[in-house]
Amino acid sequence: MNSQLTTPPSFFTFGSMSLGSDLGKIQEHVRIARRAMDARVWFHSSPTYNRGFTYMILRMAFEEARQLVPPMIIKIRCGVPRLLRFEVEDALRRLNIECIDVAQLVFTETGGAEVLVDDFVSGGPIKAVCDQLRAEGKVRQFCPQVDRASSPLFVPLAKWSMLLTGNYRCITPTEPQSIRDAVHGDLTRSQAIYDHVDGIARRLGADPADQVPFAKYAKAAESLLKPSSAARAVAAGAPFIERVDLLVKLISHQLGSPSAEIDRTVETVDQKLNEKIVQGGSGAE
């Protein structure tokens, strides 16, 4: 088996921690997972989320559309080699997938990540099991867990409001505009978008303490005189970009809180991408 990733990692990853947190909303959570699948982003999960019910929700969503099963980053405890192998094979069975794209190794014994690094450097028993699992086609790549406080791997939900208010609105029907102009062209409209997305993020589990007040973001945007990387990529003819705008739109509709402004942003991005004759788009509602 080719151990290289078959799908390039997405800059934004759908965290599944909130799925299965309320067993009275199973179907709603399955629909949220399906919307994220439609957005073609990578998924992140763990066997410990919600006592295992997160895996159940993901499996139900995957069975509805096997062709859309996303690349997966899965937390795998690896304090001892036997546990490492068990958790990998257990995840494959419970999610009904053939391979984990990235196993995020969580060292559960005394010493933490330093011991894990030493094991890999010295060719220890944990590395040996990782090599076996890769050769068997059960895992493509491994990475150690990273302390979120010092080196975040994933964009928190709380950052969605900035992306939807500034970054994606740099994409216009004509030429790209700067983040400053996207935000300050109409501050009232920008704050409405920002507050709406903040509300959606909180419903999905974002920590309010992580959320940046709009006034602080708007002040920072005053010095952002270039278009966002997404806007520059579209202008340069890139065939694909990360569609967090689309993900937020789909989830907003699913939660019964659509936003005309976000819908308009998605429509504009779709239009510009379609001009480059690429597949995808917002899909039918």
Secondary structure, 3 states (H helix, E strand, C coil): CCCCCCCCCCCCEEECCCCCCCHHHHHHHHHHHHHHHHCCCEEEECCCHHHHHHHHHHHHHHHHCHHHCCCEEEEEECCCHHHHHHHHHHHHHHHCCCCEEEEEEECCCCCHHHHHHHHHHHCCHHHHHHHHHHHCCCEEEEEECCCCCCCCCCCCHHHHHHHHHHHHHHCCCCCCCCHHHHHHCCHHHHHHHHHHHHHHHHHCCCCHHHCCCHHHHHHHHCCCCCCCHHHHHHHCCCCCCCCHHHHHHHHHHHCCCCCHHHHHHHHHHHHHHHHCCCCCCCCCC
